[in-house]
Amino acid sequence: MMGYGYGIMGWFGMLIPFILVGLVIYLLVKPSQNNHKNYMSQNGGNDALDILNQRYAKGEISDEEYQHKKKLLRE
């Protein structure tokens, strides 16, 4: 007597498309997350230097303090 469907292979066969779609989505999303992290790390140093330049331009810090902090940021 034959059962309904294909047993375990039937369920596994139905899962394969879902697994493949999930894998494709993961492979598309993962590189964009890495690019975002790289973008943020590259601009992070520039933001600090921009803030330092603005504080110096406003006269909030002295020339010596500006030069010292600028040197620390570039290291």
Protein Blocks (a to p, Z undefined) as FASTA:
>chain_A
ZZehjbjmlmmmmmmmmmmmmmmmmmmmmmmmmmmmmmmmmmmmmmmmmmmmmmmmnopa
cfklmmmmmmmmmZZ
